Amino acid sequence: MFSRTENFQQYIKFYPVVSTIIALNVIIHVLSMVPVLGDLIFNYGAGANFLISDGQWWRFITPMFLHSGFLHLLFNMFSLYLFGPELEKLAGKLRFLNIYFMAGLFGTVATFLLQDASYVHVGASGAIYGILGAFGALVYYARNTLPQLRQIILPIIVISIIMTFLTPNINATAHLTGLAVGFLIGLSYFHPKRIIGWKKRKR
């Protein structure tokens, strides 16, 4: 289900939303390595709680497009590359965008509300955990009809939660909030009656 066999052109054609998000993150990361410009990007984009308190509300969104280093970017974008396409295909472009950005947004909001004023964070992990949460909702509804999906997704979710607490310098608040938000939105989107409605509209 999550093995990617498409070539580059096919991937972009079939999964334009995921491809665009990955491209934006990579481009912004490359720009962040440019002297002076990189400092400006981080200074005005990082999720700094004390600056959000001062009214810089755009920082609820911008941290989702910033990463602290190449490995941070690589891990998040590989996860998005792997898990994002199937959800974009199942839910549709707009629903996928809603899951991704709402999970990321609420992850940042929860970080602002629950962490110290001095806390600063970057990364798309909360949004990506939202994707896993949405798959968790799909497993909830299809646990009897898609047992293979359950066997794949549940261990991934459990391992991801464990790694959240074992890995240093991780924003556990954003991870867990993104996971919960993705699950809740997924419960709405993947309700069997709603999926039947989608199929009727596609005819």
C-alpha positions as CSV (number, residue, x, y, z in Angstrom):
1,M,0.0,0.0,0.0
2,F,2.8,2.4,0.8
3,S,5.4,1.1,-1.6
4,R,6.0,3.8,-4.3
5,T,6.6,2.4,-7.8
6,E,5.8,5.6,-9.8
7,N,8.6,7.4,-11.6
8,F,9.2,11.1,-11.0
9,Q,6.7,12.4,-13.6
10,Q,4.0,10.0,-12.6
11,Y,4.4,10.9,-8.9
12,I,3.9,14.6,-9.6
13,K,0.9,13.9,-11.9
14,F,-0.9,11.5,-9.5
15,Y,-0.1,13.3,-6.3
16,P,0.1,17.0,-7.0
17,V,-0.6,18.2,-3.5
18,V,2.0,16.0,-1.8
19,S,4.5,16.9,-4.5
20,T,3.9,20.7,-4.1
21,I,4.3,20.5,-0.3
22,I,7.5,18.5,-0.6
23,A,8.8,21.0,-3.2
24,L,8.0,24.0,-1.0
25,N,9.7,22.5,2.0
26,V,12.8,21.7,-0.1
27,I,13.0,25.1,-1.7
28,I,12.6,26.9,1.6
29,H,15.2,24.7,3.2
30,V,17.7,25.5,0.3
31,L,16.9,29.2,0.7
32,S,17.5,28.9,4.5
33,M,21.1,27.9,3.8
34,V,21.8,31.1,2.0
35,P,23.8,33.5,4.2
36,V,21.8,36.4,5.6
37,L,18.6,35.2,3.8
38,G,18.6,32.0,5.9
39,D,18.8,34.0,9.1
40,L,15.8,36.1,8.0
41,I,13.8,33.1,7.1
42,F,14.3,31.5,10.5
43,N,14.0,34.7,12.5
44,Y,10.6,35.5,10.9
45,G,9.3,32.0,10.5
46,A,10.2,29.9,13.5
47,G,7.5,29.0,16.0
48,A,8.7,31.2,18.8
49,N,6.1,31.3,21.5
50,F,7.1,34.7,22.9
51,L,6.8,36.3,19.5
52,I,3.4,34.7,18.9
53,S,2.4,36.2,22.2
54,D,3.4,39.6,20.7
55,G,0.9,39.2,17.9
56,Q,3.1,37.5,15.2
57,W,0.3,35.0,14.4
58,W,1.8,33.9,11.1
59,R,4.1,31.8,13.2
60,F,1.3,29.3,13.7
61,I,1.8,28.3,10.1
62,T,5.3,29.1,9.0
63,P,7.1,26.5,11.3
64,M,5.6,23.7,9.1
65,F,7.8,24.8,6.3
66,L,11.1,25.1,8.2
67,H,13.5,22.4,9.4
68,S,16.5,22.5,11.7
69,G,18.8,20.6,9.4
70,F,19.0,18.3,6.4
71,L,18.3,15.1,8.3
72,H,15.2,16.7,9.9
73,L,14.0,17.7,6.4
74,L,14.9,14.3,4.9
75,F,13.0,12.4,7.6
76,N,9.9,14.5,7.4
77,M,9.8,14.7,3.6
78,F,10.4,11.0,3.2
79,S,7.5,10.3,5.6
80,L,5.3,12.6,3.5
81,Y,6.5,11.0,0.3
82,L,5.7,7.6,1.6
83,F,2.4,8.1,3.4
84,G,1.0,11.2,1.8
85,P,0.1,9.8,-1.7
86,E,-2.3,7.1,-0.5
87,L,-4.2,9.6,1.7
88,E,-4.4,12.2,-1.1
89,K,-5.8,9.5,-3.4
90,L,-8.3,8.3,-0.8
91,A,-9.5,11.6,0.6
92,G,-9.0,13.9,-2.4
93,K,-6.8,17.0,-2.8
94,L,-8.8,19.4,-0.7
95,R,-9.5,17.0,2.1
96,F,-5.9,16.0,2.2
97,L,-4.9,19.6,2.5
98,N,-7.3,20.2,5.3
99,I,-6.0,17.2,7.3
100,Y,-2.4,18.2,6.7
101,F,-2.7,21.9,7.6
102,M,-5.2,21.6,10.4
103,A,-3.0,18.9,12.1
104,G,0.0,21.2,11.7
105,L,-1.8,24.3,12.8
106,F,-3.3,22.7,15.9
107,G,0.1,21.2,16.7
108,T,1.6,24.7,16.7
109,V,-1.4,26.1,18.7
110,A,-1.0,23.4,21.3
111,T,2.7,24.0,21.5
112,F,2.0,27.7,22.1
113,L,-0.6,26.9,24.8
114,L,1.3,24.1,26.6
115,Q,5.0,25.0,26.3
116,D,7.0,27.7,27.9
117,A,7.1,31.2,26.4
118,S,10.8,30.7,25.5
119,Y,10.0,27.5,23.4
120,V,11.0,27.7,19.7
121,H,10.2,25.0,17.2
122,V,10.2,24.2,13.5
123,G,9.2,21.2,11.4
124,A,6.3,19.6,9.5
125,S,6.1,16.6,11.9
126,G,2.7,17.6,13.5
127,A,1.1,17.8,10.0
128,I,2.7,14.4,9.0
129,Y,1.4,12.9,12.3
130,G,-2.0,14.1,11.2
131,I,-1.7,11.9,8.1
132,L,-1.0,8.9,10.4
133,G,-4.0,9.9,12.5
134,A,-6.3,10.0,9.5
135,F,-5.2,6.6,8.5
136,G,-5.9,5.5,12.1
137,A,-9.5,6.7,11.6
138,L,-9.7,4.8,8.3
139,V,-8.5,1.6,10.2
140,Y,-11.2,2.3,12.8
141,Y,-14.0,2.1,10.2
142,A,-12.4,-0.6,8.0
143,R,-10.8,-2.8,10.7
144,N,-12.8,-5.8,9.6
145,T,-12.8,-5.2,5.9
146,L,-9.2,-4.1,5.5
147,P,-7.2,-6.1,8.1
148,Q,-4.0,-5.7,6.1
149,L,-4.2,-1.9,6.5
150,R,-4.6,-2.3,10.3
151,Q,-1.6,-4.6,10.4
152,I,0.5,-1.9,8.7
153,I,-0.8,1.3,10.2
154,L,-1.2,0.4,13.9
155,P,2.5,-0.6,14.4
156,I,3.6,2.5,12.5
157,I,1.5,4.7,14.8
158,V,2.7,2.9,17.9
159,I,6.4,3.1,16.8
160,S,6.0,6.8,15.9
161,I,4.6,7.6,19.4
162,I,7.4,5.7,21.1
163,M,10.1,7.4,19.0
164,T,8.5,10.8,19.9
165,F,9.4,10.2,23.5
166,L,12.8,8.5,22.9
167,T,14.2,11.0,20.4
168,P,15.8,14.2,21.9
169,N,14.7,17.7,20.9
170,I,11.3,16.5,19.6
171,N,8.1,18.6,19.9
172,A,6.0,15.8,21.4
173,T,3.1,18.3,21.9
174,A,2.9,18.9,18.1
175,H,3.3,15.2,17.3
176,L,0.5,14.0,19.6
177,T,-1.8,16.9,18.8
178,G,-1.3,16.4,15.1
179,L,-2.1,12.7,15.4
180,A,-5.3,13.4,17.4
181,V,-6.5,16.1,15.0
182,G,-5.8,13.9,12.0
183,F,-7.7,11.1,13.6
184,L,-10.7,13.3,14.5
185,I,-10.9,14.8,11.0
186,G,-10.5,11.3,9.5
187,L,-13.5,10.1,11.6
188,S,-15.6,12.7,9.8
189,Y,-14.1,12.2,6.3
190,F,-14.0,8.4,6.3
191,H,-17.4,7.7,7.8
192,P,-18.9,5.0,5.5
193,K,-21.9,7.1,4.7
194,R,-19.7,10.0,3.6
195,I,-17.5,7.8,1.4
196,I,-20.7,6.5,-0.3
197,G,-21.6,10.1,-1.0
198,W,-18.2,10.7,-2.6
199,K,-18.7,7.8,-4.9
200,K,-22.1,8.9,-6.0
201,R,-20.8,12.4,-6.8
202,K,-18.0,10.9,-8.9
203,R,-20.4,9.0,-11.1
